Amino acid sequence: MQLVETPAVALVGTTQVEAPPVRLAAGALTAEFENGGLRYVRYAGQEVIRAISFLARDENWGTHPLHLGDVRIEQREDAFEVRFDGACGPTGGELRLGASIVGHANGRLEFTANATLEGDLLTNRTGFVVLHPLDVSGKPVVVETVDGKRQDTRFPEQIDPYQPFRDIRALTTQYSDAIRAEVRMEGDTFEMEDQRNWSDASFKTYVRPLALPWPYTLGKGSTLTQSVTVCVRASALATADTAAGGPRASRVSIGSGSSREVPLLGIGVRVEHLDEALEHADALRTLSPAYFIAHLDLRRDDPVRALPRFAQLSEAASVPYVLEVVLTGGVNPVDEMTRIAGAVRGQTRPLALQVSAAPDLKAVLPGSPWPPSPSFDDVFAAARAAFPGVLLGGGSFAYFTELNRKRPPFEQLDYVTFTTCPIVHAADDRSVMETLATLPFIASSATSLAGRTPFRVGPSTMAARDNPYGSSTLPNEAGSNGRRICLTDNDPRQRSLFGAAWNLGYFAAFAAGGATHVALSELTGPRGLFEGARPTPLFHLLASLAATRGATIGALTVEQGDTPIAAFAAIQQARATVWLANLSVQPQALELDFGAASASNATIARWDADTDFTNAPQHRAFGSDHVTLGPYETVEIHTAT
């Protein structure tokens, strides 16, 4: 029986609706007001600030939701003004906020916040956060520090593991020959971190340096006032009408194959989901990934019981496995690896082994001491001795951030591995999709770190499989009542068209960035590939990508239009396969240039809101140089080369 879904559930996996932002405009200055903050501050179409928000973070780095009241918005041709009240805190009312936002047509914007504490508030950070957009990477910036000194420098190109700028009072960025903008922050000392570490498409300037003690208490009756002022300076060229020409369609041109092979595709399997995974062994065989990652955590998993069952799944599905081991960190790694090797003896051996000590899965903030842990040398030597002749990987089973901050001796490894998660700092639809633009920077930085040692990614999922910044991941409502929340282990978009589109963009980015292996999703469980017994859109997408094993990466030229798309191509046996995905809720018209390939015999399969995913989407005759993608739709096109 086909499941009946609402359009929202098909698109994003949940009936929970995101409130639309309010667009603000004063001459060439535009912004969006959303949940008490500003997003996408632009001047003459140039984005100068990604976001400005006043936030209160708890002692576990969770953000207290801001409950708005009495929002007043006034818009005129030459200015806009927003005033609002708000409250937040553990009980919802410890901090009372009064805020005003004023924007002027001359490019000046002022955001002021006055907070009063109605009760004690234990916090790791309370104050303004300012995000610069991703494309300032490498751009010139003048940093003014709190002592009045000014330094001419640039935003980092390779991802900085710590804070590129500290003791900040103002940042003046040169966006182009025509536009520069100063951001001045008053009321406290600010510093910046490179949020690309977590795949956020931004650089974050935040209040209160991490070198100061945290958490700290804002006492009842205390007040604080902070402000952020943006001043844009633009030439007449920048202020010309940027809307001329109307909407832009994306254009995709298909070239010949490259010399690089498509990365091998894998998925994850965890011990707690092994029973269900074994029930889906036939589906794993149908999916046919190059490998699955068998995750074994010695803090809670029994290798004697788990490892024979991983081997059983591998044999039943005819899919080899990579053994991923988390050592406790409190026992000699030789003893733990010897125990694991004994449990594998007589069973199907792993294709590769990747190992990490548990303390290295937790984040260590700048200035904080690293927790006691076995050395990389001892861990890797124990792994080599226990599994001679098996490929050895290491790095971080947490996120790229942790790899960047605690770097292993890469020369001792056969490969480096890490994961990413798009919902560490923000979980709204647009922020999640924007993380895809950061992946080329992560791939470039990983290559720079590892040198000649190849790197692998995953298993990465939209939801968090672990929380390096707290005691656990956050729970979520089941099914279509699921919310978009940071660091949850169950993101409803995993099972939707949104999830398939995001995963295509993820695979394409790391394929272009040089990863040899990319593991996505898990077979079963909340980060799995099934909705009940029915395969999800992502199941069929991964099966399609897995079928390209041994193919070369096809050359694509993508001219992005007004809404973003993901694109990937593989060349195999005189046939080109092209995947295209709409990364937005807006329909997207695409122009296709097949080049030397023939469009006359092309076929197309669609992953859209009308598709029944009980079976794989079917190909139909296409033969066109145009295609329109619906919200979060993915298409697969076959054509002869």
C-alpha positions as CSV (number, residue, x, y, z in Angstrom):
1,M,0.0,0.0,0.0
2,Q,1.4,3.4,-0.9
3,L,1.8,5.8,2.0
4,V,-0.2,9.0,1.7
5,E,2.0,12.1,2.5
6,T,1.3,15.7,2.7
7,P,3.4,17.8,0.3
8,A,5.4,19.2,3.3
9,V,6.3,15.7,4.6
10,A,7.4,14.6,1.1
11,L,9.6,17.7,0.7
12,V,11.1,18.0,4.2
13,G,9.9,15.1,6.2
14,T,7.9,17.1,8.7
15,T,4.6,19.0,9.0
16,Q,6.5,21.7,11.1
17,V,6.5,24.9,9.0
18,E,9.3,27.5,9.1
19,A,7.9,31.0,9.5
20,P,8.6,33.1,6.5
21,P,11.1,36.0,7.0
22,V,10.1,39.7,6.7
23,R,12.0,41.4,3.9
24,L,13.3,44.9,4.8
25,A,14.5,47.5,2.3
26,A,15.8,51.0,2.4
27,G,17.1,52.0,-1.0
28,A,19.9,49.6,-2.0
29,L,20.1,48.2,1.5
30,T,18.1,45.0,2.1
31,A,17.8,42.4,4.8
32,E,15.5,39.7,6.2
33,F,14.1,39.9,9.8
34,E,13.6,36.4,11.2
35,N,13.1,35.2,14.8
36,G,14.5,38.4,16.3
37,G,17.6,38.5,14.1
38,L,18.7,39.7,10.7
39,R,19.8,37.5,7.8
40,Y,21.3,38.3,4.4
41,V,22.2,42.0,4.8
42,R,22.9,43.1,1.3
43,Y,23.8,46.4,-0.4
44,A,23.1,46.7,-4.2
45,G,22.8,42.9,-4.2
46,Q,26.1,42.2,-2.6
47,E,25.8,40.2,0.6
48,V,27.9,41.9,3.3
49,I,26.6,40.1,6.4
50,R,25.1,36.6,6.6
51,A,23.4,37.2,10.0
52,I,23.2,39.3,13.2
53,S,21.6,37.8,16.3
54,F,21.5,38.4,20.0
55,L,21.8,35.0,21.6
56,A,21.9,33.5,25.1
57,R,23.7,30.1,25.3
58,D,23.3,27.8,28.2
59,E,26.2,26.0,30.1
60,N,26.0,23.1,27.5
61,W,26.2,25.5,24.5
62,G,22.5,25.1,23.7
63,T,20.7,28.3,22.6
64,H,17.8,29.4,24.7
65,P,14.9,30.1,22.2
66,L,13.9,33.8,22.1
67,H,10.2,34.3,22.6
68,L,9.3,37.5,20.7
69,G,6.6,40.0,21.8
70,D,5.4,43.4,20.6
71,V,7.2,43.4,17.2
72,R,6.8,46.7,15.4
73,I,8.0,47.2,11.8
74,E,8.0,50.4,9.9
75,Q,9.2,50.7,6.3
76,R,9.8,53.8,4.3
77,E,11.6,54.4,1.0
78,D,14.7,55.8,2.7
79,A,14.7,53.7,5.9
80,F,13.3,50.8,7.8
81,E,12.8,50.4,11.6
82,V,12.1,47.3,13.7
83,R,11.5,47.3,17.4
84,F,10.7,44.2,19.5
85,D,10.8,42.8,23.0
86,G,11.8,39.2,23.8
87,A,12.5,36.8,26.7
88,C,14.6,33.7,27.0
89,G,16.3,31.5,29.6
90,P,15.9,28.1,31.2
91,T,12.3,28.9,32.3
92,G,11.8,31.3,29.4
93,G,12.0,34.5,31.2
94,E,15.3,35.0,33.0
95,L,16.5,37.5,30.4
96,R,14.3,40.3,29.1
97,L,15.4,41.9,25.9
98,G,14.4,45.2,24.2
99,A,15.9,45.6,20.7
100,S,15.8,48.1,17.8
101,I,17.0,47.7,14.2
102,V,17.3,50.8,12.0
103,G,18.5,50.7,8.4
104,H,19.2,53.6,6.1
105,A,19.3,54.0,2.3
106,N,22.9,55.3,2.7
107,G,24.0,51.8,3.7
108,R,24.1,52.3,7.5
109,L,22.4,49.8,9.8
110,E,22.2,49.8,13.6
111,F,21.1,46.9,15.8
112,T,21.0,47.7,19.5
113,A,20.0,45.3,22.3
114,N,19.3,46.1,26.0
115,A,18.9,43.2,28.3
116,T,17.7,43.0,31.9
117,L,18.1,39.9,34.1
118,E,14.9,39.0,35.9
119,G,16.7,36.0,37.4
120,D,20.2,34.5,37.6
121,L,21.3,33.1,34.2
122,L,24.2,30.6,33.9
123,T,25.6,31.0,30.5
124,N,28.5,30.2,28.3
125,R,27.8,33.2,26.0
126,T,25.2,35.9,26.0
127,G,25.3,38.7,23.4
128,F,25.6,39.5,19.8
129,V,26.8,37.0,17.1
130,V,27.7,38.4,13.7
131,L,28.2,36.1,10.7
132,H,30.3,37.1,7.6
133,P,29.3,35.1,4.5
134,L,31.5,32.3,3.1
135,D,32.7,34.3,0.1
136,V,34.8,36.7,2.2
137,S,37.4,33.8,2.4
138,G,40.7,35.3,1.3
139,K,39.3,38.9,1.1
140,P,41.1,41.9,2.5
141,V,40.0,43.0,6.0
142,V,41.1,45.7,8.4
143,V,40.8,44.5,12.0
144,E,40.4,47.2,14.7
145,T,41.1,45.8,18.2
146,V,39.7,47.1,21.4
147,D,42.8,49.1,22.1
148,G,42.3,51.1,18.9
149,K,45.1,49.5,16.8
150,R,44.3,48.6,13.2
151,Q,45.8,45.7,11.2
152,D,45.5,45.1,7.4
153,T,45.1,41.4,6.8
154,R,42.9,38.9,5.1
155,F,40.2,36.3,6.0
156,P,41.8,32.9,6.0
157,E,41.6,30.7,2.9
158,Q,42.6,27.4,4.6
159,I,40.3,26.7,7.5
160,D,41.7,28.1,10.7
161,P,41.4,25.6,13.6
162,Y,41.1,28.4,16.2
163,Q,40.3,32.1,16.2
164,P,41.8,34.1,13.2
165,F,41.0,37.4,14.9
166,R,40.8,38.3,18.6
167,D,40.0,41.4,20.8
168,I,37.8,42.8,18.0
169,R,36.1,46.2,18.0
170,A,35.5,46.5,14.2
171,L,36.1,44.7,10.9
172,T,36.2,46.5,7.6
173,T,35.9,44.1,4.7
174,Q,36.7,44.9,1.0
175,Y,34.1,42.8,-0.9
176,S,35.0,44.1,-4.3
177,D,36.5,47.2,-6.0
178,A,33.0,48.8,-5.6
179,I,32.0,47.8,-2.1
180,R,33.5,47.7,1.4
181,A,31.7,47.6,4.7
182,E,32.6,48.2,8.3
183,V,31.0,46.2,11.1
184,R,31.5,47.9,14.6
185,M,30.6,46.0,17.7
186,E,30.2,47.7,21.1
187,G,29.4,46.6,24.6
188,D,32.0,43.8,25.1
189,T,35.1,42.3,23.6
190,F,34.5,40.2,20.5
191,E,36.5,37.5,18.7
192,M,36.1,35.4,15.6
193,E,36.1,31.7,14.8
194,D,36.2,30.0,11.4
195,Q,32.8,28.3,11.3
196,R,33.8,26.4,8.1
197,N,35.3,23.9,10.6
198,W,31.7,22.7,11.2
199,S,30.7,23.2,7.6
200,D,28.8,26.4,8.4
201,A,29.0,28.8,5.4
202,S,30.3,31.7,7.5
203,F,32.9,33.3,9.8
204,K,31.4,34.0,13.3
205,T,32.3,37.0,15.4
206,Y,30.9,36.5,18.9
207,V,30.9,38.2,22.3
208,R,33.2,37.3,25.2
209,P,36.5,35.6,24.4
210,L,36.8,31.9,25.1
211,A,39.9,32.5,27.2
212,L,37.7,34.0,29.9
213,P,36.1,31.6,32.4
214,W,32.8,29.9,31.3
215,P,30.2,29.2,32.2
216,Y,29.6,32.4,34.0
217,T,26.5,33.9,35.8
218,L,24.6,37.0,34.8
219,G,23.1,38.0,38.1
220,K,19.5,38.9,38.8
221,G,19.0,42.7,38.4
222,S,22.0,43.2,36.1
223,T,21.8,44.8,32.7
224,L,23.8,44.8,29.5
225,T,23.8,46.9,26.4
226,Q,25.4,45.9,23.1
227,S,25.2,47.2,19.6
228,V,26.3,46.3,16.1
229,T,26.6,49.0,13.4
230,V,27.2,48.2,9.7
231,C,28.4,51.0,7.4
232,V,28.6,50.3,3.7
233,R,30.7,52.4,1.3
234,A,29.9,51.8,-2.3
235,S,30.8,53.4,-5.7
236,A,28.2,54.4,-8.2
237,L,28.8,51.2,-10.1
238,A,27.7,49.1,-7.1
239,T,24.5,51.1,-6.6
240,A,23.3,50.5,-10.2
241,D,20.1,48.6,-10.6
242,T,21.0,45.0,-9.9
243,A,17.6,43.6,-10.8
244,A,18.0,44.3,-14.6
245,G,17.7,41.2,-16.7
246,G,15.1,39.4,-14.7
247,P,15.4,35.9,-13.2
248,R,18.5,33.8,-14.1
249,A,18.2,30.2,-15.0
250,S,21.0,27.7,-14.2
251,R,22.9,26.2,-17.0
252,V,24.7,22.9,-17.0
253,S,27.2,21.8,-19.7
254,I,28.3,18.2,-19.9
255,G,31.9,17.6,-21.0
256,S,34.1,14.5,-21.2
257,G,35.3,12.3,-18.4
258,S,38.2,13.1,-16.1
259,S,41.0,10.8,-15.1
260,R,39.7,10.5,-11.6
261,E,37.4,7.7,-10.5
262,V,34.1,8.3,-8.7
263,P,34.7,7.9,-5.0
264,L,33.6,4.6,-3.5
265,L,30.3,4.9,-1.8
266,G,29.7,3.5,1.7
267,I,27.1,3.6,4.4
268,G,27.2,3.1,8.2
269,V,25.8,0.4,10.5
270,R,25.8,0.7,14.3
271,V,25.7,-2.1,16.8
272,E,22.4,-0.8,18.3
273,H,20.7,-1.1,14.9
274,L,22.2,-4.5,13.9
275,D,19.0,-6.5,14.4
276,E,17.2,-4.3,12.0
277,A,20.1,-4.2,9.6
278,L,20.2,-8.0,9.4
279,E,16.5,-7.9,8.5
280,H,17.4,-5.6,5.7
281,A,20.4,-7.6,4.4
282,D,18.6,-8.1,1.0
283,A,18.1,-4.4,0.8
284,L,21.8,-3.8,1.5
285,R,22.6,-6.2,-1.3
286,T,20.3,-4.3,-3.6
287,L,21.9,-1.0,-2.6
288,S,25.3,-2.5,-3.3
289,P,27.6,0.0,-1.7
290,A,31.3,-0.6,-2.0
291,Y,31.5,-1.1,1.8
292,F,29.7,-0.5,5.0
293,I,31.3,1.0,8.2
294,A,30.7,-1.2,11.2
295,H,30.8,1.1,14.2
296,L,32.0,-0.5,17.4
297,D,32.2,1.6,20.6
298,L,33.9,-0.3,23.4
299,R,32.4,2.0,26.0
300,R,29.0,0.3,25.4
301,D,29.4,-2.5,22.7
302,D,30.5,-6.1,23.3
303,P,32.9,-7.1,20.5
304,V,32.4,-10.8,21.1
305,R,28.7,-10.5,20.4
306,A,28.8,-7.7,17.8
307,L,31.7,-8.6,15.5
308,P,30.3,-12.0,14.3
309,R,27.0,-10.3,13.5
310,F,28.8,-7.6,11.4
311,A,30.5,-10.4,9.6
312,Q,27.1,-12.2,9.1
313,L,25.6,-9.0,7.6
314,S,28.6,-8.6,5.3
315,E,28.3,-12.2,4.0
316,A,24.5,-12.1,3.7
317,A,24.6,-8.9,1.6
318,S,27.9,-9.6,-0.2
319,V,29.2,-6.2,0.9
320,P,32.6,-5.9,2.7
321,Y,32.9,-3.9,5.9
322,V,35.3,-1.4,7.3
323,L,35.6,-1.8,11.1
324,E,35.4,1.5,13.0
325,V,36.6,1.1,16.6
326,V,36.2,3.6,19.5
327,L,38.7,2.6,22.3
328,T,37.7,3.5,25.8
329,G,40.8,5.6,26.3
330,G,41.2,4.3,29.9
331,V,42.7,0.9,29.1
332,N,45.9,-0.1,27.3
333,P,45.1,0.0,23.6
334,V,47.1,-3.2,23.1
335,D,44.7,-5.1,25.4
336,E,41.6,-3.7,23.7
337,M,42.8,-4.3,20.1
338,T,43.9,-7.8,21.0
339,R,40.4,-8.5,22.4
340,I,38.8,-7.2,19.1
341,A,41.2,-9.3,17.0
342,G,40.2,-12.4,19.0
343,A,36.5,-11.7,18.3
344,V,37.1,-11.4,14.6
345,R,39.2,-14.6,14.4
346,G,37.4,-17.2,12.4
347,Q,35.0,-14.5,10.9
348,T,35.1,-12.5,7.7
349,R,37.9,-10.0,8.2
350,P,37.3,-6.3,7.7
351,L,38.4,-4.6,4.5
352,A,40.0,-1.8,6.5
353,L,40.3,-0.7,10.2
354,Q,39.9,2.8,11.5
355,V,40.4,3.5,15.2
356,S,40.2,6.3,17.7
357,A,40.4,6.7,21.4
358,A,37.1,7.9,23.0
359,P,38.6,11.1,24.5
360,D,39.4,12.3,21.0
361,L,35.7,12.3,20.1
362,K,35.0,15.2,22.4
363,A,35.6,18.8,21.5
364,V,38.3,20.8,23.3
365,L,37.7,24.5,23.0
366,P,40.6,26.9,22.5
367,G,42.6,27.4,25.7
368,S,41.2,24.3,27.4
369,P,43.5,21.3,28.2
370,W,43.2,18.1,26.2
371,P,41.8,15.2,28.3
372,P,44.1,12.3,29.1
373,S,44.2,9.8,26.2
374,P,46.4,7.2,24.8
375,S,48.8,8.7,22.2
376,F,48.2,8.4,18.5
377,D,51.5,6.4,18.3
378,D,50.3,3.8,20.9
379,V,46.8,3.5,19.4
380,F,48.0,3.0,15.8
381,A,50.8,0.6,16.8
382,A,48.3,-1.5,18.7
383,A,45.9,-1.5,15.7
384,R,48.7,-2.5,13.3
385,A,49.8,-5.4,15.6
386,A,46.3,-6.7,16.0
387,F,45.4,-6.5,12.3
388,P,48.6,-7.0,10.3
389,G,48.2,-6.3,6.6
390,V,44.8,-4.5,7.0
391,L,44.5,-0.9,5.8
392,L,44.6,1.5,8.8
393,G,42.7,4.7,9.0
394,G,42.4,7.4,11.6
395,G,41.7,11.0,12.3
396,S,38.4,12.0,13.8
397,F,35.1,10.1,14.1
398,A,33.7,13.4,15.2
399,Y,33.8,16.4,12.8
400,F,36.5,18.1,10.7
401,T,36.9,20.6,13.5
402,E,38.4,17.9,15.8
403,L,40.7,16.7,13.1
404,N,41.9,20.2,12.4
405,R,42.5,20.9,16.1
406,K,44.1,17.5,17.0
407,R,46.1,16.3,14.1
408,P,47.3,12.7,14.0
409,P,50.7,11.7,12.5
410,F,49.3,11.4,9.0
411,E,52.4,9.5,7.7
412,Q,51.5,6.5,10.0
413,L,48.1,6.0,8.3
414,D,46.9,4.5,5.1
415,Y,44.1,7.0,5.0
416,V,42.6,9.9,7.0
417,T,39.0,9.9,8.0
418,F,36.5,12.5,9.4
419,T,32.8,13.3,9.2
420,T,30.7,16.5,9.1
421,C,27.3,17.5,10.3
422,P,25.2,20.4,8.9
423,I,23.1,21.0,12.1
424,V,25.8,21.9,14.7
425,H,25.0,25.7,14.9
426,A,21.8,26.1,12.8
427,A,19.1,23.7,11.6
428,D,16.8,25.7,9.4
429,D,16.4,24.6,5.8
430,R,18.5,27.3,4.2
431,S,21.4,27.1,6.6
432,V,21.6,23.3,6.1
433,M,21.7,23.6,2.3
434,E,24.3,26.4,2.6
435,T,26.7,24.0,4.3
436,L,27.3,22.4,0.9
437,A,29.1,25.5,-0.3
438,T,31.7,25.0,2.5
439,L,32.6,21.4,1.6
440,P,35.2,22.4,-1.0
441,F,37.0,24.4,1.6
442,I,37.0,21.4,4.0
443,A,38.3,19.1,1.2
444,S,41.1,21.5,0.3
445,S,42.0,22.0,4.0
446,A,42.0,18.2,4.6
447,T,44.2,17.7,1.6
448,S,46.6,20.3,2.8
449,L,46.8,18.7,6.3
450,A,47.1,15.1,5.1
451,G,49.6,15.7,2.3
452,R,50.1,12.5,0.4
453,T,47.8,10.5,2.7
454,P,44.4,10.1,1.0
455,F,41.3,11.1,2.9
456,R,37.9,9.5,3.3
457,V,34.7,11.1,4.6
458,G,31.9,9.6,6.7
459,P,29.6,8.1,7.5
460,S,28.1,11.6,7.4
461,T,24.4,12.1,8.0
462,M,22.2,15.1,8.1
463,A,21.5,14.3,11.8
464,A,24.2,14.1,14.3
465,R,25.5,10.6,15.1
466,D,27.4,12.0,18.1
467,N,27.7,15.3,20.0
468,P,31.3,16.3,20.6
469,Y,30.0,19.4,22.5
470,G,27.7,17.8,25.1
471,S,26.8,14.7,26.9
472,S,24.5,13.3,24.1
473,T,22.7,14.2,20.9
474,L,19.3,15.8,21.3
475,P,16.1,13.7,21.0
476,N,13.4,14.6,18.5
477,E,9.7,13.9,17.9
478,A,9.1,10.8,15.9
479,G,7.8,10.8,12.3
480,S,6.3,13.8,10.7
481,N,6.1,15.7,13.9
482,G,9.9,16.0,14.0
483,R,11.5,19.4,14.4
484,R,14.4,21.1,12.9
485,I,16.8,21.3,15.9
486,C,20.6,21.4,16.2
487,L,22.5,18.3,17.1
488,T,19.6,15.9,17.0
489,D,20.2,12.3,16.2
490,N,16.9,12.1,14.2
491,D,16.4,14.8,11.6
492,P,13.1,14.4,9.7
493,R,14.6,15.7,6.4
494,Q,16.8,12.5,6.2
495,R,13.7,10.7,4.9
496,S,12.6,13.4,2.4
497,L,13.3,14.9,-1.0
498,F,15.4,17.5,0.9
499,G,17.6,14.7,2.2
500,A,18.2,13.2,-1.2
501,A,19.1,16.6,-2.7
502,W,21.4,17.5,0.1
503,N,23.2,14.1,0.0
504,L,23.7,14.5,-3.8
505,G,25.4,17.9,-3.2
506,Y,27.5,16.4,-0.5
507,F,28.7,13.5,-2.6
508,A,29.4,15.8,-5.6
509,A,31.4,18.2,-3.4
510,F,33.7,15.6,-2.0
511,A,34.1,13.8,-5.3
512,A,35.3,17.1,-6.8
513,G,37.5,17.7,-3.7
514,G,39.5,14.5,-4.0
515,A,38.0,12.1,-1.4
516,T,38.6,8.5,-2.3
517,H,35.6,7.2,-0.3
518,V,32.4,8.9,0.8
519,A,30.1,7.2,3.3
520,L,26.6,8.6,3.6
521,S,23.7,7.8,5.9
522,E,23.3,4.6,7.9
523,L,21.4,1.5,6.7
524,T,18.8,1.5,9.5
525,G,17.8,3.5,12.6
526,P,16.9,7.2,12.7
527,R,19.6,8.1,10.3
528,G,18.7,5.2,8.0
529,L,17.3,4.6,4.6
530,F,13.8,3.4,5.4
531,E,10.5,5.0,6.5
532,G,8.9,2.0,8.1
533,A,9.4,-0.8,5.6
534,R,9.5,1.6,2.6
535,P,12.8,2.8,1.0
536,T,13.3,6.6,1.2
537,P,14.3,8.8,-1.7
538,L,17.8,8.7,-0.4
539,F,17.9,4.9,-0.6
540,H,17.3,5.1,-4.4
541,L,19.7,7.9,-4.9
542,L,22.5,6.1,-3.1
543,A,21.8,2.9,-5.1
544,S,22.1,5.0,-8.2
545,L,25.4,6.5,-7.1
546,A,26.7,3.1,-6.0
547,A,26.2,1.7,-9.5
548,T,28.9,4.1,-10.8
549,R,31.7,2.1,-9.1
550,G,34.7,2.1,-11.4
551,A,33.3,5.0,-13.5
552,T,35.2,8.3,-14.0
553,I,33.9,11.6,-12.9
554,G,32.3,13.5,-15.7
555,A,33.2,17.1,-16.4
556,L,30.4,19.5,-15.7
557,T,30.3,23.3,-16.0
558,V,27.6,24.7,-13.8
559,E,26.4,28.3,-14.1
560,Q,24.3,28.9,-11.0
561,G,21.1,30.8,-11.5
562,D,19.0,32.6,-8.8
563,T,18.4,29.4,-6.9
564,P,21.2,26.8,-6.1
565,I,21.5,23.4,-7.6
566,A,23.7,20.3,-7.1
567,A,25.1,18.5,-10.0
568,F,27.3,15.4,-10.6
569,A,28.2,13.3,-13.6
570,A,29.8,9.9,-14.1
571,I,31.1,8.4,-17.4
572,Q,30.9,4.6,-17.7
573,Q,30.9,2.4,-20.8
574,A,30.1,5.1,-23.3
575,R,27.2,6.4,-21.2
576,A,27.0,9.6,-19.2
577,T,24.9,9.7,-16.1
578,V,24.1,13.2,-14.8
579,W,22.3,13.9,-11.4
580,L,20.8,17.3,-10.8
581,A,19.1,18.5,-7.7
582,N,17.2,21.6,-6.7
583,L,18.5,22.8,-3.4
584,S,15.6,25.2,-2.7
585,V,11.9,25.2,-2.3
586,Q,11.5,27.4,-5.4
587,P,11.0,25.7,-8.8
588,Q,14.2,25.9,-10.9
589,A,14.5,26.0,-14.7
590,L,17.7,24.5,-16.0
591,E,19.3,24.8,-19.5
592,L,21.3,21.7,-20.5
593,D,24.2,21.6,-23.0
594,F,25.0,17.9,-23.7
595,G,28.1,18.8,-25.7
596,A,29.4,15.8,-27.5
597,A,26.8,13.6,-25.8
598,S,23.6,12.8,-27.6
599,A,20.4,14.3,-26.2
600,S,18.2,12.5,-28.7
601,N,18.2,9.2,-26.9
602,A,18.5,10.6,-23.3
603,T,16.2,9.2,-20.6
604,I,15.3,10.8,-17.3
605,A,14.1,9.5,-13.8
606,R,12.7,11.9,-11.3
607,W,12.7,12.0,-7.5
608,D,9.8,14.4,-6.8
609,A,6.7,14.8,-4.6
610,D,4.6,12.5,-6.8
611,T,7.1,9.6,-6.9
612,D,6.2,6.4,-5.2
613,F,9.5,5.3,-3.7
614,T,8.4,1.7,-3.0
615,N,10.4,0.9,-6.1
616,A,13.2,2.7,-7.9
617,P,12.1,5.7,-10.0
618,Q,11.7,4.7,-13.6
619,H,13.5,6.2,-16.6
620,R,11.4,7.7,-19.4
621,A,12.4,9.2,-22.8
622,F,13.7,12.8,-22.4
623,G,15.5,14.3,-25.4
624,S,15.3,17.9,-24.3
625,D,17.8,20.7,-23.5
626,H,15.6,22.1,-20.8
627,V,14.3,20.7,-17.5
628,T,12.4,22.2,-14.6
629,L,13.0,20.9,-11.2
630,G,10.3,21.2,-8.5
631,P,11.1,21.9,-4.8
632,Y,14.1,19.8,-3.7
633,E,13.6,17.5,-6.7
634,T,16.4,15.3,-8.0
635,V,16.7,13.9,-11.5
636,E,18.9,11.3,-13.1
637,I,19.6,11.6,-16.8
638,H,21.2,8.9,-18.9
639,T,22.7,9.7,-22.3
640,A,25.2,8.2,-24.8
641,T,28.7,9.8,-24.9
